[in-house]
Amino acid sequence: MSENSQNERPGSVESRFSERTHSCINLRQLLKEESIVADIQDSVLLLKNTEDSTCQFLVLDKLNQTPLYLELIAKLRQSGHRPEVIWVNNEEMAQVAWKFDAGQEDEQPEDEASLQGKVKDLLARAVAVGASDMHLYVSDHYFRVWFRVDGIRRPFHEFDDSASNGRRLIQSMFNTMCAGQSTNTLSYTQSADARFREEFVTEFGLSTARVATRPGGDNRILVVVRLISKRKESLALDSLGMTPQQIASVRRAARKITGIIVANGPTGHGKSTLLQCLAEMTLRDDPGIHLITVEDPVESPIFGAIQTPLMEEWPEAIRNLLRLDPDTIYYGEARDAESVYGVIEAAQTGHEVLTTTHTTWPIDVLQRWKRFGVDESYLTDPTLITCLVGIRLTPLLCPECKQPYSGHRASIDPEIEEIITRYTRPEGLFSRNPAGCPACKFTGVRGRTGVFEVIETDRKFMSLYQHEGKFAAWQYWKQKGNTSLAENLIRLINDGRVDPVMGHSKVCNLDRDETFNEPN
């Protein structure tokens, strides 16, 4: 086989090989060089054609031109073997290896210190690229890692490994580096939650890292690690992306002696950061405020607040808090009937309450809490629920490499392109450069900003909601001159800061308000 063929990549690798046509050669026995093979044994596979005795050498892409690969090729040539080199990805390697049951039997387990070191390498890399989450997945035959950066989930192939190595790494992480595990050890039959112990995350500027696992059957498992950064300075609402009009609405609600302000939106869109910002705004406006938090668990520091973990059931936590003479109570998340009733009880006893909940739109908070069994007379009381703050995070275009939208219009789905044309000013828009540049680490986006919808409630809004439904209430709120989440996103798109396709598809449909404005 010629040297030039080493860079070829055949169409269907898996279909070329079977136990009928090929046999698997044990590299350790062939080369008598355990130290070389042990380091990369899950990244290569040597097969011999049973008909013509030619050899094919499957090698993972990540080894291309690495010293380990070059040394191994040299050893093979010294032993008289000049195989056809076939570059493959993890899935292709796993499919072929499975047929020959290859790659796992001779592995030597690493010690815990080495495995913990690899986990810390993962954390260091994630923090370095500004990731909010790490996704770790063990399949039947491989281990893969993604980081979510600026809201986009990206593969990091440098951490790809075998399934067995991935399982050992995840088990070490969960069993030896975490606290508060919901299961005694990592389970492949039930989901679990945990958080990293402080000594493993503080060196990376994190206050904590939350771990959630989900088994996939047959020893497959997904692990997601949410990275919580330790803020070193106080936040302001305008720095999150709120407009002056929205800040004014939130401030009016916060100045009321009692009532609930609810930050809401999907997972990973900045609700907790927004709530922390609201708490710090309250404390800056009146340094004498006694603000106590109940968090599960305590995450980022809130300057000036007394932060406490949830150590008992919600009803007991509420009773205890009310004996601590608070002015403002911060509930990390109203996620179930008990916590929602706790929030309402605290507000009814004359306290301002800040909390979050998961909903699609801010007006849906009332609907979701009703499903928890809360009496409608509470839900439609504007002195009890004073402000609903919806948030989405949108990636911002890299100013160094963004491209005019006009050059991409022909490649966009016609239906989406028609919506963009109808709701924006297409002539001044910009699109993400998929190739990126050094300034954005070749991603096309740099940073994120919040997009908000702030509903300050009043009697008429609540009455319309109760008697005519959420769309009637929302239309009344809009007619008062308020700006919707979709309109705020369109403003950012027209300013050339957000990709219109990404904004419409990932943040908020640009035609959302059309649905909300339809007559009942």
Rosetta blueprint (number, residue, H / E / L):
1 M L
2 S L
3 E H
4 N H
5 S H
6 Q H
7 N H
8 E L
9 R L
10 P L
11 G L
12 S L
13 V L
14 E H
15 S H
16 R H
17 F L
18 S L
19 E L
20 R L
21 T L
22 H E
23 S E
24 C E
25 I L
26 N L
27 L H
28 R H
29 Q H
30 L H
31 L H
32 K L
33 E L
34 E H
35 S H
36 I H
37 V H
38 A H
39 D H
40 I H
41 Q H
42 D H
43 S H
44 V E
45 L E
46 L E
47 L E
48 K E
49 N E
50 T L
51 E L
52 D L
53 S L
54 T L
55 C E
56 Q E
57 F E
58 L E
59 V E
60 L E
61 D H
62 K H
63 L H
64 N L
65 Q L
66 T L
67 P H
68 L H
69 Y H
70 L H
71 E H
72 L H
73 I H
74 A H
75 K H
76 L H
77 R H
78 Q H
79 S L
80 G L
81 H L
82 R L
83 P L
84 E E
85 V E
86 I E
87 W E
88 V E
89 N L
90 N H
91 E H
92 E H
93 M H
94 A H
95 Q H
96 V H
97 A H
98 W H
99 K H
100 F H
101 D L
102 A L
103 G L
104 Q L
105 E L
106 D L
107 E L
108 Q L
109 P L
110 E L
111 D L
112 E H
113 A H
114 S H
115 L H
116 Q H
117 G H
118 K H
119 V H
120 K H
121 D H
122 L H
123 L H
124 A H
125 R H
126 A H
127 V H
128 A H
129 V L
130 G L
131 A E
132 S E
133 D E
134 M E
135 H E
136 L E
137 Y E
138 V E
139 S L
140 D L
141 H L
142 Y E
143 F E
144 R E
145 V E
146 W E
147 F E
148 R E
149 V E
150 D L
151 G L
152 I E
153 R E
154 R E
155 P E
156 F L
157 H H
158 E H
159 F H
160 D L
161 D E
162 S E
163 A H
164 S H
165 N H
166 G H
167 R H
168 R H
169 L H
170 I H
171 Q H
172 S H
173 M H
174 F H
175 N H
176 T H
177 M L
178 C E
179 A E
180 G L
181 Q L
182 S L
183 T L
184 N L
185 T L
186 L L
187 S L
188 Y L
189 T L
190 Q L
191 S L
192 A E
193 D E
194 A E
195 R E
196 F E
197 R L
198 E H
199 E H
200 F H
201 V L
202 T H
203 E H
204 F H
205 G L
206 L E
207 S E
208 T E
209 A E
210 R E
211 V E
212 A E
213 T E
214 R E
215 P E
216 G E
217 G E
218 D L
219 N L
220 R E
221 I E
222 L E
223 V E
224 V E
225 V E
226 R E
227 L E
228 I E
229 S E
230 K L
231 R L
232 K L
233 E L
234 S L
235 L L
236 A L
237 L H
238 D H
239 S H
240 L H
241 G L
242 M L
243 T L
244 P H
245 Q H
246 Q H
247 I H
248 A H
249 S H
250 V H
251 R H
252 R H
253 A H
254 A H
255 R L
256 K L
257 I L
258 T L
259 G E
260 I E
261 I E
262 V E
263 A E
264 N E
265 G L
266 P L
267 T L
268 G L
269 H L
270 G L
271 K H
272 S H
273 T H
274 L H
275 L H
276 Q H
277 C H
278 L H
279 A H
280 E H
281 M H
282 T H
283 L H
284 R H
285 D H
286 D L
287 P L
288 G L
289 I L
290 H L
291 L E
292 I E
293 T E
294 V E
295 E E
296 D L
297 P L
298 V L
299 E L
300 S L
301 P L
302 I L
303 F L
304 G L
305 A L
306 I E
307 Q E
308 T E
309 P E
310 L L
311 M L
312 E L
313 E L
314 W H
315 P H
316 E H
317 A H
318 I H
319 R H
320 N H
321 L H
322 L H
323 R L
324 L L
325 D L
326 P L
327 D L
328 T E
329 I E
330 Y E
331 Y E
332 G L
333 E L
334 A L
335 R L
336 D L
337 A H
338 E H
339 S H
340 V H
341 Y H
342 G H
343 V H
344 I H
345 E H
346 A H
347 A H
348 Q H
349 T L
350 G L
351 H L
352 E E
353 V E
354 L E
355 T E
356 T E
357 T E
358 H L
359 T L
360 T L
361 W L
362 P L
363 I L
364 D H
365 V H
366 L H
367 Q H
368 R H
369 W H
370 K H
371 R H
372 F L
373 G L
374 V L
375 D L
376 E H
377 S H
378 Y H
379 L H
380 T L
381 D L
382 P L
383 T L
384 L L
385 I E
386 T E
387 C E
388 L E
389 V E
390 G E
391 I E
392 R E
393 L E
394 T E
395 P E
396 L E
397 L E
398 C L
399 P L
400 E L
401 C L
402 K L
403 Q E
404 P E
405 Y H
406 S H
407 G H
408 H L
409 R H
410 A H
411 S H
412 I L
413 D L
414 P H
415 E H
416 I H
417 E H
418 E H
419 I H
420 I H
421 T H
422 R H
423 Y H
424 T L
425 R L
426 P H
427 E H
428 G H
429 L L
430 F E
431 S E
432 R L
433 N L
434 P L
435 A L
436 G L
437 C L
438 P H
439 A H
440 C H
441 K L
442 F L
443 T L
444 G L
445 V E
446 R E
447 G E
448 R E
449 T E
450 G E
451 V E
452 F E
453 E E
454 V E
455 I E
456 E E
457 T L
458 D L
459 R H
460 K H
461 F H
462 M H
463 S H
464 L H
465 Y H
466 Q H
467 H H
468 E H
469 G L
470 K H
471 F H
472 A H
473 A H
474 W H
475 Q H
476 Y H
477 W H
478 K H
479 Q H
480 K L
481 G L
482 N L
483 T L
484 S L
485 L H
486 A H
487 E H
488 N H
489 L H
490 I H
491 R H
492 L H
493 I H
494 N H
495 D L
496 G L
497 R L
498 V L
499 D L
500 P H
501 V H
502 M H
503 G H
504 H H
505 S H
506 K H
507 V H
508 C L
509 N L
510 L L
511 D L
512 R H
513 D H
514 E H
515 T H
516 F H
517 N L
518 E L
519 P L
520 N L
